Amino acid sequence: MKHLTVIQHTSADYLGLMEDHLEGRRIGFSYFRPFTSGGKLPEAEAITDGLILLGGGPWGSVGDRIVPNLDAEIRLARMCLMLEKPVIGIGLGAQILSLAADGGASPAPLQFSTGHARRELDDALNGYLPLTSPHVVYMRDRPEPPAYARILARDESGHPAIFQIGQSAIGFTGHPGFKLAMAEDLVMEFEESPENPAPRFTALGQMKHEMEDALVPIMTGIIQLTGWMNKN
């Protein structure tokens, strides 16, 4: 069984709908929560089959509120890239992936938005990325992928929504498995939250089935690119 290392930056932001897809394929995963009392980042040798870096709510990577352990997480992601181990970055995690790949990140205010991303390349995610897919962002700052990255999809403002580094490292500025409860918990977990989030709560609730449907081919593409179903 493959086993993934998942780094959380807040208790509210987790794999969400992606959990069922991994469990259904018998792909194990362990959460690491360095923000908790006694919590810490994984040792490099503990990352066996892949690394997933999750979102950070109001934490960012270059602006007014930089997540603790940023440099250590960049080193972990860079190590995985050098060893050609899969890395999935979501939200803040996509910023960390970009920085680890010699790209960058740009300051931006905390954003909570619901919309759609549009595919740029027909072979994106091994050909499984839908032409349009839900794009739900809860993030401060923005990844700036390196010039050699493949931009798989862009958001409605033209910014990279999904990008690929090498064969098996993928960054999502939005969370493809985001749940309404996660957004509600993020608002409650931190004193800082987006202004008037209620309309986005409503929009996210209305997108539930669309997100579930889009996640089926998205996860198929991720699993194929990462080789997580391949036998050792």
C-alpha positions as CSV (number, residue, x, y, z in Angstrom):
1,M,0.0,0.0,0.0
2,K,1.2,3.5,-0.9
3,H,1.4,5.9,2.0
4,L,1.3,9.7,1.7
5,T,2.6,12.4,4.1
6,V,0.1,15.3,4.5
7,I,1.1,18.5,6.2
8,Q,-1.7,20.7,7.6
9,H,-1.4,24.3,8.5
10,T,-4.7,24.7,10.2
11,S,-7.1,22.2,11.8
12,A,-9.9,23.2,9.5
13,D,-8.1,22.7,6.2
14,Y,-7.7,19.0,5.4
15,L,-8.0,16.7,2.3
16,G,-11.8,17.0,2.4
17,L,-13.5,15.2,-0.5
18,M,-10.1,13.8,-1.6
19,E,-9.9,11.5,1.4
20,D,-12.6,9.1,0.0
21,H,-10.8,8.9,-3.3
22,L,-7.5,7.9,-1.7
23,E,-9.2,5.5,0.7
24,G,-11.2,3.9,-2.1
25,R,-7.9,3.1,-3.9
26,R,-6.3,1.8,-0.7
27,I,-3.8,4.7,-0.6
28,G,-2.9,5.5,3.0
29,F,-2.1,8.9,4.4
30,S,-0.9,10.5,7.7
31,Y,-1.6,14.0,8.8
32,F,1.2,16.1,10.4
33,R,0.1,19.1,12.4
34,P,3.1,21.3,13.3
35,F,0.8,24.1,14.5
36,T,-0.5,22.0,17.5
37,S,1.1,21.7,20.9
38,G,3.9,19.2,20.4
39,G,3.2,18.9,16.7
40,K,6.1,18.8,14.3
41,L,7.0,18.4,10.7
42,P,7.8,14.9,9.4
43,E,11.4,13.8,9.0
44,A,12.5,13.7,5.4
45,E,12.9,9.9,5.5
46,A,9.3,9.5,6.6
47,I,8.1,10.8,3.2
48,T,8.0,7.6,1.2
49,D,5.4,7.8,-1.6
50,G,4.5,11.4,-1.8
51,L,3.9,14.7,0.0
52,I,0.7,16.8,0.1
53,L,0.9,20.4,1.4
54,L,-2.5,21.8,2.3
55,G,-3.8,25.3,2.6
56,G,-3.2,27.7,5.4
57,G,-6.3,29.8,5.8
58,P,-5.0,33.3,6.5
59,W,-1.4,32.2,6.6
60,G,0.7,33.1,3.5
61,S,4.3,32.8,2.3
62,V,5.5,36.3,1.4
63,G,3.0,38.9,2.6
64,D,1.9,40.2,6.0
65,R,1.4,36.8,7.7
66,I,4.0,34.1,6.8
67,V,3.3,30.6,8.0
68,P,5.7,29.3,10.6
69,N,8.1,26.6,9.4
70,L,7.9,28.0,5.8
71,D,11.7,27.4,5.2
72,A,11.6,23.9,6.5
73,E,8.6,23.0,4.3
74,I,10.3,24.4,1.3
75,R,13.3,22.2,2.0
76,L,11.0,19.1,2.3
77,A,9.3,19.9,-0.9
78,R,12.6,20.6,-2.7
79,M,13.9,17.3,-1.5
80,C,10.9,15.5,-2.9
81,L,11.3,17.2,-6.2
82,M,15.0,16.3,-6.4
83,L,14.2,12.6,-5.6
84,E,11.2,12.7,-8.0
85,K,8.7,11.9,-5.3
86,P,5.2,13.3,-6.0
87,V,4.2,16.6,-4.4
88,I,0.7,18.0,-4.4
89,G,0.4,21.6,-3.2
90,I,-3.0,23.2,-2.4
91,G,-3.5,26.8,-1.7
92,L,-0.6,27.8,0.5
93,G,0.8,24.4,-0.4
94,A,1.0,25.5,-4.0
95,Q,3.0,28.5,-3.0
96,I,5.4,26.3,-1.1
97,L,5.7,24.0,-4.1
98,S,6.4,27.0,-6.4
99,L,9.1,28.4,-4.0
100,A,10.7,24.9,-3.8
101,A,10.8,24.7,-7.6
102,D,12.7,28.0,-7.9
103,G,9.5,29.9,-8.7
104,G,8.0,32.5,-6.4
105,A,5.0,33.9,-4.7
106,S,3.4,37.3,-4.7
107,P,1.6,39.2,-1.8
108,A,-2.2,39.2,-2.0
109,P,-4.9,39.8,0.5
110,L,-6.8,36.9,2.1
111,Q,-9.3,35.7,-0.5
112,F,-12.3,33.5,-0.3
113,S,-13.8,33.0,-3.8
114,T,-15.9,30.5,-5.7
115,G,-15.7,30.3,-9.5
116,H,-14.3,28.1,-12.2
117,A,-11.0,27.3,-13.8
118,R,-10.5,26.7,-17.5
119,R,-8.2,24.0,-18.9
120,E,-5.2,25.4,-20.9
121,L,-3.8,22.1,-22.2
122,D,-5.7,19.2,-23.7
123,D,-3.4,16.6,-22.0
124,A,-3.7,18.3,-18.5
125,L,-3.7,15.7,-15.7
126,N,-3.0,13.0,-18.2
127,G,-6.0,14.1,-20.2
128,Y,-8.5,13.9,-17.3
129,L,-8.8,17.5,-16.3
130,P,-12.3,18.8,-17.4
131,L,-12.5,21.8,-19.7
132,T,-13.9,23.8,-16.8
133,S,-13.9,22.8,-13.1
134,P,-14.9,24.4,-9.8
135,H,-12.3,26.7,-8.4
136,V,-12.7,27.5,-4.7
137,V,-9.9,29.5,-3.1
138,Y,-9.4,30.3,0.5
139,M,-5.9,31.7,0.5
140,R,-3.5,34.6,1.3
141,D,-0.8,35.5,-1.3
142,R,-0.5,33.7,-4.7
143,P,2.0,31.2,-6.2
144,E,4.1,32.4,-9.1
145,P,5.2,29.1,-10.8
146,P,8.6,29.0,-12.4
147,A,8.9,29.6,-16.1
148,Y,9.4,25.9,-16.9
149,A,6.1,24.9,-15.2
150,R,3.2,23.7,-17.3
151,I,0.1,25.8,-16.6
152,L,-2.7,23.3,-16.8
153,A,-5.6,25.7,-16.0
154,R,-6.2,29.4,-15.3
155,D,-8.8,31.1,-13.1
156,E,-11.3,33.7,-14.3
157,S,-8.7,36.4,-13.7
158,G,-6.1,34.7,-15.8
159,H,-3.9,33.6,-13.0
160,P,-2.6,30.0,-12.8
161,A,-5.1,27.7,-11.2
162,I,-3.4,24.4,-11.7
163,F,0.3,24.0,-12.6
164,Q,2.6,21.0,-13.0
165,I,6.3,20.7,-12.1
166,G,8.0,17.8,-13.8
167,Q,6.2,14.5,-14.0
168,S,4.4,14.3,-10.6
169,A,4.3,17.6,-8.8
170,I,1.0,19.5,-9.1
171,G,-0.1,22.8,-7.6
172,F,-3.7,23.8,-7.1
173,T,-4.5,27.4,-6.0
174,G,-8.0,26.2,-5.2
175,H,-8.9,23.2,-3.2
176,P,-10.4,20.5,-5.5
177,G,-12.0,18.7,-2.5
178,F,-13.1,21.7,-0.5
179,K,-16.2,21.4,1.7
180,L,-18.6,24.0,3.0
181,A,-17.9,22.9,6.6
182,M,-14.2,23.6,6.0
183,A,-14.9,27.2,5.0
184,E,-17.1,27.7,8.0
185,D,-14.5,26.3,10.3
186,L,-11.8,28.4,8.8
187,V,-13.8,31.5,9.5
188,M,-14.4,30.4,13.1
189,E,-10.8,29.3,13.7
190,F,-9.2,32.6,13.1
191,E,-9.9,36.2,14.1
192,E,-9.0,37.2,10.6
193,S,-11.6,36.2,8.0
194,P,-12.9,37.4,4.7
195,E,-15.5,40.2,4.9
196,N,-19.1,39.0,4.6
197,P,-18.4,35.3,3.7
198,A,-22.1,34.3,3.7
199,P,-22.6,34.7,-0.1
200,R,-19.6,32.5,-0.7
201,F,-21.0,29.9,1.8
202,T,-24.2,29.8,-0.3
203,A,-22.3,29.6,-3.6
204,L,-20.1,26.8,-2.2
205,G,-23.1,24.8,-1.0
206,Q,-24.7,25.1,-4.4
207,M,-21.5,23.8,-6.0
208,K,-21.3,20.6,-3.9
209,H,-22.4,18.1,-6.5
210,E,-20.4,19.8,-9.3
211,M,-17.3,19.6,-7.2
212,E,-17.9,16.0,-6.4
213,D,-18.4,15.2,-10.1
214,A,-15.3,17.1,-11.2
215,L,-13.1,15.5,-8.6
216,V,-13.6,12.0,-10.1
217,P,-11.6,12.7,-13.3
218,I,-9.2,15.1,-11.4
219,M,-8.2,12.4,-8.9
220,T,-7.9,9.8,-11.7
221,G,-5.4,12.1,-13.4
222,I,-3.5,12.8,-10.2
223,I,-3.3,9.1,-9.3
224,Q,-2.0,8.3,-12.8
225,L,0.7,11.0,-12.9
226,T,1.9,10.2,-9.4
227,G,1.9,6.5,-9.9
228,W,0.2,6.0,-6.5
229,M,-1.6,2.9,-7.9
230,N,1.5,1.3,-9.2
231,K,3.0,-1.6,-7.4
232,N,6.4,-1.2,-5.8
